Amino acid sequence: MEHILISGFADEISPDFDEQLRVVTSLGMEYISLRTADGKGIADYTAEEVEEKLLPRLREANVKVSSLGSPIGKINVDDEEAFEKQLVQMEELCKICKVLDCKYIRMFSFFIPEGKNADDYKEIVIEKLKKFDAIAAKYNVVMIHENEKDIYGDIKERCKIILDALGSPHFKSVFDFANFVQCGEDTMECWELLRDHVAYIHIKDAVTTDKENVLCGTGEGKIAEILKRAIKEEGYQGFLTLEPHLVLFDALQSLETENAENIIKENKAKDGAEGYSMQYHALIDILDSIEKSN
């Protein structure tokens, strides 16, 4: 499957960037999604810092960056101060993309105030996303929207609303199986609705019983079924990005609105490196079975 590239959020291995690179290269991987390095989020780096501190180590390891795992849009929809800060960060993230020869910036569509109806925020969400889109267009990078819990674009219908409204070559979809499961969605129905917008896929699985993350292929995400359809029938090309969420890792608490212990109730591997390796090999097994299937 020469058109399928495997990447992953390597900060689930370790906060230490050298250890991240050591583990991914030991697995034979050539890409990472850069979310945090040396304990610092990618949106807190400048392009100059990335060029000076991270790029030489990436080159030495012969590892490229598939996407920036940014926190853009992971703020309250009515927090204007945070939004203005993120517009500045978005400019710098685009510059970082150029330094790393990276095309994609992962982002979100804003947290909705608790108890409020997300549909009431459609216009303001789209207006703000268009401002990010304008910056992405200026630098010719592609923002990829992740369907995350508790944001406007958490369920398939609202994801479709914003993707249609922006209608931009610089604003596409990340398909995250586990997040849809955790929102009570049927992932096959989500795929059918959104597939024309999908530019990037996260390999993360979950179960609805307690919304916990599990090894890919063992949950309710229908990962094998959807990947077979996407790759064999629909010609999907691009990245499959490991996001195991099998062990508690340093950056997790800053990524979730609820306690990390509610997302990962017990570690399913002895450490981040083992959990990452387990997810990698589980994905390889799924891809092998797809390749051998009719």
Steps between C-alpha positions, in 0.01 A plus 500: 500500500742761376243780522433441871743666742510425873568782743419554866485731800842408632458698823293204624834316515682753715523877550869469400534569128808281454318206657201561272727483196683194629180299540338599170815422304535164680153417363609600150276808494602805299240754617368652821220741579670768706285596800750548784877471505716513812185567701405812302195531275566570132290822515740631766801466269612766256602404150857598589500271805369210291769560239770518765390236755280244323579495128864381540385206717226409252750504217750292694229240569373523140149571627256740334194677645157405365306764694521746785279386788396852590244611762350756260126523562518312828380803694161623616302641209434826688857556624609789280836547669594136439380526140718804430797313649427201278490714186858601580592137574345392171734731309800351679376142450478566126860621509596184691333296224730666248808424713398133528365459145170400659160547335245449780402674824254308720240726666153513661175699494470646850355380829132580549395633844366223721124465484469707182375379162796465262278570198445855626871573448518405133551851362768608745688169458504533122599868517798419724606195298503714186760726664725199560432383145615834359834462678539141377427615145765772522764235580347227281461252785197284580318514832350163591204513736483225762160385624569543871265451795325813636588726205255630239615244242469195723226313309489426129222746408680800649831390350326500162348843564837665557678312221229600252489858629874550463519310172871566497798307364675615819240355739445124500404226745692270732301181555537384861321169564521506881366853541192414295446184709530705819232737366264207439540512122504213251838537332389349168221757475756770584733373227223496241403858580850647525725288278520759219649746750740259674867577439651326802412208731575445869542141619331501839226264619251504788202323654169659591450315830730736689632706204846362565773479238610151394750340261407581141276237345367378836247777560186628329670730250464253209857589409577192287167520317528870422868486404431212262227701334705822495819344363371222273176646368534878529871551437593674825861617488692664780565470870376261764615658824537298819339657804498200735373652827585167664705637790487824696759735349632838607322716241159332540364710784547820301316347202182386676218693665440220750742314724744293297421205727146498355640463148759236586380319809791259515818477301486231234878487462794540736598838351439736211750330271331162542152648451613678183662181369184299576289746300749498211503121473120479534467745209752303292296183560184681384674629185644155426152345523362771270773436245427126498123544478296492182 
